[in-house]
Amino acid sequence: MTDDGTTFQYRVAVTKKDERVEGPDDADVVVTVPLSAVTTDGFDATVAFMQGVLKSAGPTGPLLAALRDGRVGDAVSRLASPT
């Protein structure tokens, strides 16, 4: 949750029916990105969003703020890492 109360859910798509998910199901903003994109050398969440690789549902303002401060990149990188 952000300071303004916006909640995020992050989804890293491993295969068509397999996703790694972090965050509440009723999140205000849902971010989805393929695992293959996140594991590419030099992955940048903002660039992936501008290229249409990283997709989102919900209000754009909080998403842009989260991209700017690095929260999105940190979250999807964490989900993409093997545990």
Residue frames as qw, qx, qy, qz and C-alpha x, y, z in Angstrom:
[[0.000, 0.890, 0.455, 0.000, 0.00, 0.00, 0.00],
 [0.402, 0.421, -0.022, 0.813, 1.24, 3.47, -0.82],
 [0.119, -0.137, -0.422, 0.888, 1.04, 6.59, 1.33],
 [0.394, 0.015, -0.127, -0.910, -2.19, 7.59, -0.44],
 [0.661, 0.030, 0.586, -0.468, -3.77, 4.19, 0.27],
 [0.718, 0.453, -0.354, -0.392, -3.39, 2.77, -3.23],
 [0.750, -0.277, 0.601, -0.013, -2.86, -0.99, -3.17],
 [0.407, 0.581, -0.600, -0.369, -0.84, -2.92, -5.75],
 [0.901, -0.054, 0.430, -0.035, -0.83, -6.50, -6.93],
 [0.138, 0.663, -0.641, -0.362, 2.17, -7.71, -8.93],
 [0.922, 0.147, 0.337, -0.123, 1.97, -10.69, -11.28],
 [0.012, 0.583, -0.716, -0.383, 4.89, -12.31, -13.04],
 [0.895, 0.264, 0.042, -0.358, 3.62, -14.67, -15.73],
 [0.428, -0.421, 0.775, 0.197, 5.72, -17.83, -15.88],
 [0.100, 0.145, 0.871, 0.459, 3.44, -19.66, -18.34],
 [0.289, -0.362, -0.451, -0.763, -0.07, -19.08, -19.58],
 [0.672, -0.550, -0.385, -0.313, -1.63, -20.64, -16.46],
 [0.744, -0.349, -0.318, 0.473, 1.19, -20.10, -13.96],
 [0.099, 0.808, -0.059, 0.577, 1.72, -16.72, -12.31],
 [0.499, -0.201, -0.526, 0.659, 3.69, -15.63, -9.28],
 [0.175, -0.772, -0.328, -0.516, 1.53, -13.14, -7.40],
 [0.368, -0.197, -0.497, 0.761, 2.19, -10.65, -4.61],
 [0.166, -0.036, 0.064, -0.983, -0.49, -8.36, -3.22],
 [0.421, 0.267, 0.669, -0.551, -4.20, -8.41, -2.47],
 [0.304, 0.359, 0.814, 0.342, -6.78, -9.72, -4.95],
 [0.096, 0.874, 0.476, -0.002, -8.77, -6.48, -4.64],
 [0.455, -0.342, 0.092, 0.817, -5.79, -4.21, -5.38],
 [0.266, 0.819, 0.129, -0.491, -6.35, -0.83, -7.00],
 [0.381, 0.732, -0.483, -0.292, -3.50, -1.37, -9.49],
 [0.915, -0.062, 0.394, 0.066, -2.58, -4.75, -10.99],
 [0.166, 0.765, -0.544, -0.303, 0.79, -5.01, -12.74],
 [0.934, 0.081, 0.349, 0.009, 1.53, -7.97, -15.02],
 [0.226, 0.773, -0.544, -0.236, 4.81, -8.79, -16.78],
 [0.955, 0.164, -0.245, -0.033, 6.21, -11.98, -18.35],
 [0.773, -0.535, 0.236, 0.245, 9.01, -13.77, -16.49],
 [0.763, 0.273, 0.247, 0.531, 11.09, -13.79, -19.68],
 [0.186, 0.850, 0.053, 0.490, 11.07, -9.97, -19.72],
 [0.506, -0.839, 0.146, -0.137, 12.03, -9.59, -16.06],
 [0.839, -0.344, 0.314, 0.281, 14.93, -12.04, -16.33],
 [0.651, 0.638, 0.084, 0.404, 16.42, -10.27, -19.36],
 [0.565, -0.200, -0.128, 0.790, 19.71, -8.48, -18.65],
 [0.103, 0.033, 0.063, 0.992, 19.13, -4.79, -18.05],
 [0.157, -0.626, -0.737, -0.201, 15.40, -5.12, -17.29],
 [0.008, -0.032, -0.229, 0.973, 13.87, -1.73, -16.54],
 [0.154, 0.518, 0.807, -0.238, 10.22, -1.70, -15.45],
 [0.202, 0.697, 0.110, -0.679, 9.60, 1.81, -16.81],
 [0.153, 0.403, -0.661, -0.614, 10.98, 0.92, -20.24],
 [0.047, 0.167, 0.979, 0.105, 8.98, -2.34, -20.21],
 [0.217, 0.630, 0.581, -0.468, 5.82, -0.32, -19.48],
 [0.224, 0.662, -0.190, -0.690, 6.54, 2.14, -22.31],
 [0.132, 0.278, -0.832, -0.461, 7.15, -0.78, -24.69],
 [0.757, -0.057, -0.163, -0.630, 3.88, -2.45, -23.69],
 [0.545, 0.140, -0.818, 0.120, 5.60, -5.48, -22.16],
 [0.114, -0.199, -0.731, 0.642, 4.64, -4.57, -18.60],
 [0.260, -0.490, -0.529, -0.642, 0.89, -4.09, -18.45],
 [0.012, -0.097, -0.642, 0.760, -1.32, -2.62, -15.77],
 [0.253, -0.608, -0.641, -0.394, -4.96, -2.30, -14.83],
 [0.393, -0.719, -0.420, 0.389, -6.16, 0.56, -12.67],
 [0.055, 0.991, 0.044, -0.111, -5.25, 4.23, -12.30],
 [0.741, 0.486, -0.112, 0.449, -2.09, 5.34, -14.10],
 [0.082, -0.871, 0.243, -0.419, -1.00, 8.06, -11.66],
 [0.706, -0.578, 0.392, -0.118, -0.07, 5.71, -8.80],
 [0.940, 0.169, 0.183, 0.235, 1.56, 3.31, -11.28],
 [0.493, 0.736, -0.124, 0.447, 3.79, 6.05, -12.68],
 [0.320, -0.809, 0.359, -0.338, 4.78, 7.10, -9.16],
 [0.874, -0.321, 0.366, -0.017, 5.63, 3.48, -8.28],
 [0.835, 0.431, 0.064, 0.337, 7.66, 3.10, -11.49],
 [0.199, 0.858, -0.212, 0.424, 9.53, 6.32, -10.74],
 [0.416, -0.719, 0.464, -0.309, 10.50, 5.33, -7.19],
 [0.255, 0.427, -0.867, -0.021, 11.46, 1.78, -8.17],
 [0.588, -0.113, 0.625, -0.500, 8.77, -0.13, -6.29],
 [0.869, 0.348, 0.009, -0.351, 7.47, -1.88, -9.41],
 [0.573, 0.569, -0.587, 0.056, 10.90, -3.02, -10.55],
 [0.137, -0.414, 0.793, -0.426, 11.79, -4.24, -7.06],
 [0.716, 0.011, 0.480, -0.506, 8.56, -6.20, -6.67],
 [0.880, 0.401, -0.092, -0.236, 8.62, -7.95, -10.05],
 [0.397, 0.588, -0.683, 0.174, 12.34, -8.71, -9.72],
 [0.360, -0.317, 0.745, -0.464, 11.68, -10.27, -6.32],
 [0.832, 0.175, 0.324, -0.416, 8.89, -12.41, -7.79],
 [0.751, 0.566, -0.317, -0.118, 11.07, -13.45, -10.72],
 [0.038, 0.604, -0.766, 0.218, 13.91, -14.62, -8.47],
 [0.727, -0.094, -0.675, -0.084, 14.03, -18.34, -7.72],
 [0.513, -0.655, 0.264, -0.487, 13.26, -19.06, -4.10]]
